[in-house]
Structure formats: C-alpha cells, structure tokens
Amino acid sequence: MAMLNMTRRFDVLSLTLTALSGAAWGGLVALGLEGLKGVVEQHVPGYPASGQIIYYFLMPVTAFLISFLSGVFCLKMPRVRWAGQLILLILLLGLLPFLFLYTGGV
C-alpha cells in the first residue's frame, strides 16, 4: 500500500510539473506569435529578423514540446520518472533567464 501512495505522489508531481511548464511555455508561444504578427503588420524591411523568430517563437515551441513529451515520458516510464521530472524542473527554472532576455534585460 505504501508503494501505491508513493507512485501516486510521483504522478501528481509529474502532472503538476507538466501543467506548470506547459502553461508557461505555451503562454510564451502565444505571446511570441502575436508579437511577431504585430511586427509583420508594420511592414518594416528586414523585420522580423531570424533571431527574433527563433527567440520569440521557436524556442518556446521547442520548450513546450519537450515539456509535453517529458510529461508523457513520466507517465509511461514509471521506473525512470525522475528523469522526466528533472527535465521539467530544468524547463521551469529556465524560464527566469529566458524571461529576463525576453523583456530586454531591464
């Protein structure tokens, strides 16, 4: 019975980390897409630059997909669930430096 409680606790942790990471990075995907659409609508030559597309859209999409796949990994591979949880934790901790540069660093 103790093993069942421990497994359930790790399931809750995995699901919580996946939800938090997915919501945060998914929100950044939406914000980045809207920001890039705004830049395109201004018709400024050379913008959006490839660096802007990578940083404001492709990086959050990649993090969101890694978050989703790590959550699936946690649920499907209970013996090595800690690895998926570690990836999710790293993604959540990586939000702070990403947001620092996302907002211009000021």
Secondary structure as the mmCIF struct_conf table of DSSP 4:
data_model
#
loop_
_struct_conf.conf_type_id
_struct_conf.id
_struct_conf.beg_label_comp_id
_struct_conf.beg_label_asym_id
_struct_conf.beg_label_seq_id
_struct_conf.end_label_comp_id
_struct_conf.end_label_asym_id
_struct_conf.end_label_seq_id
HELX_RH_AL_P HELX_RH_AL_P1 ALA A 2 GLU A 41
TURN_TY1_P TURN_TY1_P1 GLN A 42 HIS A 43
TURN_TY1_P TURN_TY1_P2 PRO A 45 GLY A 46
BEND BEND1 PRO A 48 PRO A 48
HELX_RH_AL_P HELX_RH_AL_P2 SER A 50 ILE A 53
HELX_RH_PI_P HELX_RH_PI_P1 ILE A 54 LEU A 58
HELX_RH_AL_P HELX_RH_AL_P3 MET A 59 LYS A 76
HELX_RH_3T_P HELX_RH_3T_P1 PRO A 78 VAL A 80
HELX_RH_AL_P HELX_RH_AL_P4 ARG A 81 LEU A 93
TURN_TY1_P TURN_TY1_P3 GLY A 94 GLY A 94
HELX_RH_AL_P HELX_RH_AL_P5 LEU A 95 TYR A 102
TURN_TY1_P TURN_TY1_P4 THR A 103 GLY A 104
#
